[in-house]
Amino acid sequence: MRIATWNVNSVRARTARIVDWLERSDVDVLAMQEIKCKTEQFPYEAFEAAGYEVQAHGHNQWNGVAIASRLPMTDVVRDLPGQPGYANTGDPVVEARAMGATVEGVRLWSLYVPNGRELEHAHYGYKLDWLRVLADLTATWRGQPLALMGDFNIAPLDEDVWDIAAFDGATHVSPPERAAFQALLDAGLVDVVRDRAPGFTYWDYKAGRWNKGEGMRIDFVLGTPELADLVAKASIDRMERSGDAPSDHVPVIVDLDLDTELDDDRPMIF
């Protein structure tokens, strides 16, 4: 079974590109982030025409997550249990940043971790609270094949940014954020992609970052040991950052050694 995660940065703006990539890449399950639409606005028809069921979770033109699968999904959940909200004005609002589903016995979560914005911004504390809840939940989810997939908005190692000096005093690399990421690993998760596919997953639109190779590694697939044991290979589709109107993120792909009902229909590759 081939699974992938991709911050698509507006699914309606890139529907054709995403569906075309799904078909070319022979992906069974895609976790999407930043769909940037309400649940009812998701372009379901285009995905369904390609053979994918979609479960989406969006409130407005910001954030939003979804899972597209050509295999049956069960136990679909929107939001993390106890997920904190953000109070921009008024009462805290639980944003559309998490969705879980089970596919072929594997529990998958599509996650869009808050950005943090600036170290002194209220969104930074919100981000750390959000990650604390996620780590606490992860400790209770052990013992099953499970993957947390998505945009974590953290570069856990210095090598995960093009120039660590350029990030002095910035979010994504601060010690508390990196500690929050490490807490997920300490809760029993494994980065199943890093050793198999080095490199960046995000290049900002500003300042020609893509052409300069100035990227970041902030999109991950973190799995339990039971999930890690199933991983056959992994890759980062860097070229999806090029071409016409790309997302600023690229897909991260993981192949699981798990037979499905679709395997007999896969094309032969020589």
N, C-alpha and C positions, 0 to 999 in steps of 0.2 A: 504494500500500500504506500502510495506516494502522498506525503502531506507537505504543505508549504504555508508560509506566512508572508504577508505583503501589506505594508501601509500604502494604500492605493491613492491617498490624498484626493478624494472625491470620486466615488464610484460612478456617478452619473457623467462626469466629464471624461471618464476613461473606460466606459463600458466595453466598447468594441475591442480596445487594446487588451483589457483583462481577460475577456472571454477567448480571444484569439490566443493569448498566452496559455491559458488553461488547456486548450485543445492541443496546441503544439507541444506543451510540456508534459502531457499525459498525467496531469495531477488529479488525484482522487479527491482530496480535501484541501481547500484553501481557507485559511483564517485571514480575514481582512480587517484593517484598522483605518480610521479616519474616512469612513464612508461619506460623511458630511451630508447626511440627509435623514429625514424622518423614516421610520420603519416602512410606512406605506408608500414612500417615494422611491424605494429601492427598485432598480430596473430588473425585476424578477424575470420577465419574459425572455430577455436575451440569454440569461443563464439557463433557464429551463429549456430553451431551444437547443442548447448545447449539451443537455442531459444532466444538469446540476440542480439539485434542490438547494434553496437558500433560506437560512434563518438569519434575520437581521435585527439589529437593535440600535435605533437612532432616535434622537429627540428633536434635533434642529440641524442647522447647517454646520455645526461643529461636532467634532469627535465622532462617535458611532463605530460599531463593530459588526461583523457578520461572519458567517461560516457558509461556504458553498461546498456541497458534497454530491458526488454521483453514487455514493453508497448511503444506505439508510442511516439517519441520525436519530438518536433517542436521548431521553433525559436532557432536553434542551433547557438551559437556565440562563436568564438574563440578570446581570449584576452578580457580584460576589456577595456571599452572605456577610452582612455587617459592613458592606462597602461604605466608606466615608463619603460625604458630599462636600461640595465647595460652595462657600457663601460669598459670591461676588457682591451681591446686594441682597439683603433680606435673609431668609432662612437657607441653610445649606441644601444644595440640590445634588442628588446622586446622578452623576453623568453617565452616559452610555459608553462605558469603557471596558466592559467584560461580558463575555458570553461563553458558556460551556456546552459541549455536546459529546455524546459517546458514539464512536464509529468503529464497528468491528471489534468491540471490546476495549478500545483505547479511548481514554478520556482526554479531550482536547479543549483548551481554553484559548480564545482569541482575546488578547489583552492590549489595551492602549494606555500605558502608564502616563499619568500627568507629566507635563513638560518641566515644570519648576520655574521657568522664566528667569528669575534672578534670585540670588541667594537671600536677599532681604524681602522678597515678595511673599505674600501670603500663599501663593500657589506652590512655593517651595515646601512649606510645612505641610500643606495638603498632600503633596507628592510623597513625602516621607511617611505620613500617616497611612496613605493608600498602600504603600509597599509593606508597612508593618502588618497591616491586616492580611495582605497576600501571603507573607511569610508565615504568619500564624496559621492560616488555612492550609498552607502547603504541608505543614507538619502533621496535619490530620488526614491528608490525602495519600500518604505513603502506602506502599504495599500493592499498588496497581500500576498498570501501564498508563502513564499520564504525562502530557506535555503542556507546558505553558508557552504559548507562541505569540510573538507580537513585537511591538515597538516599546521597548523598556525605557527609552530616553535616558539611558545611562551608558557611558563608555567605561567599563569596569577596569580596564588596563590602559596604561599610557599609550601602548601601541594601537589602541582602538581609536585614536584621533591622529590627524596628519601631523600635528605639532602641538605637543602638550603645553608648550610655552604660550601658545595663542589662547589657551583656556584658563590662564591664571585669573582666579576670582570669578570664574563662570560656573554655571550649572553643568550637569551631566558628568563632571569629573570630580566633584567635591567629595571629601572623605565621608560625610554622612550618606550621600547617595551610593557611593561604592560599598559602604558597609551594609546598606540596605540590600544591594544586589548580592553581596556575599552571604547575607542571612538566608537568602533563597537557596544558595548552594549548601549552606550549613543545615538547612531543613531537609536535605536529602536529594536535591536536584543536581543534574549534570548538564553542562553545556555540551550538547551532542554534535554541534557543528564545528566549533573552533578548531579542533585538531584535524578535521577533515577538509575544511574550507576556510583558509585564512582570508582576510581582506575586509574592506568596508562594505556597509549596507546602505549608507545614506550620504548624499552630497547636496548641500544647500544650493538653492537656485541662485543665491547672491554671489557676486564676485567671481563668477565662472569657476566655482569649486569643482565641478565635474571635469572640465577640461584640464584643470590644474592637478587633478588627482587628490584634492583636499577633502577627504571624506571622513566618515565616522562609522564605527561598528556599534550600532545601538539596537539592532533587531536580532532576536534570539529565539532558539527553540531549547527550552530547558526541560529535561525529562527526568522522571524517576529512574532508578536502576532497572526496573522492569521494562521501561520504555527504551532505555539506553541499550539493553541487551538485544533489542529488536532492530537496531539501526544498522543498515547495510552500507549506506553512503550518504553524503550530504554535499550540497553545493550552494553557491550564491550566484544568481543570474545577473551579473553586473551589467550586461549590455542592455537590460531593460531600463537603465538610466539614460540611455541615448535615444536618438530618434525623435519623432514628432510628439510633443506635449507629454513627456514622461512624468511619472511621479518622481519625487525627490528621494524615494526609497526604492529598493529592488527586492525581488522575491528571494526568500531563503527556503531551500528545499531539503527534505529529509526522506529517504527511502527506508521503509520498514520491511523487515523480512517477515511478512505477514500475508498469507494467501487470502484473496478475496474472490467473490463471485465474478469479478470483472477480469480476472487474470487470463482466462482462456480467450478473451477477446482482444488482448493487447497485440499490437503489431510485432512481428518478428524483427529483431535488430541484429544485423550481421556486421 
